Amino acid sequence: MDLIDIGRYLAALLLVLALVGFAGLAVRRFGMPGFVKPLGTRRLEVVETLMIGPRQRLYLLRRDQVEHLVLAGPDGMRVVETGIQPQPDQGGAAP
C-alpha cells in the first residue's frame, strides 16, 4: 500500500464524516417530520435543581408556563407540588 493510497483513504473518510455532520446539522436546524422536532418547540424545561441529601434531589420543572416541584431519589420520584405559577423575573436586582 502506497502513501498516496493511505492519503486517499483518509481524505475519503474525512469527506464522509463531514457529510454526516452536515446532514445532522440540517436535520436539527430544519427538523424532519416524524423523526426529530426542531429545538424551538420544547414545552418542558428544568428551571432549577437542588441537592437536599446525598441521593435526593429536588427538580423545579416548567411545562406550558406552569411549574411543578418533583423530588427524585433512589426509591423513585414523587410530585411535591404542582400548578405553581412562575415568579416574574426580578431583573437580577438583589434586595
Stockholm file with secondary structure:
# STOCKHOLM 1.0

chainA/1-95         MDLIDIGRYLAALLLVLALVGFAGLAVRRFGMPGFVKPLGTRRLEVVETLMIGPRQRLYLLRRDQVEHLVLAGPDGMRVVETGIQPQPDQGGAAP
#=GR chainA/1-95 SS CCHHHHHHHHHHHHHHHHHHHHHHHHHHHHCBTTTBCCGGGCCEEEEEEEECSSSCEEEEEEETTEEEEEEEETTEEEEEEEEECCCCCCTTCCC
#=GC SS_cons        CCHHHHHHHHHHHHHHHHHHHHHHHHHHHHCBTTTBCCGGGCCEEEEEEEECSSSCEEEEEEETTEEEEEEEETTEEEEEEEEECCCCCCTTCCC
//
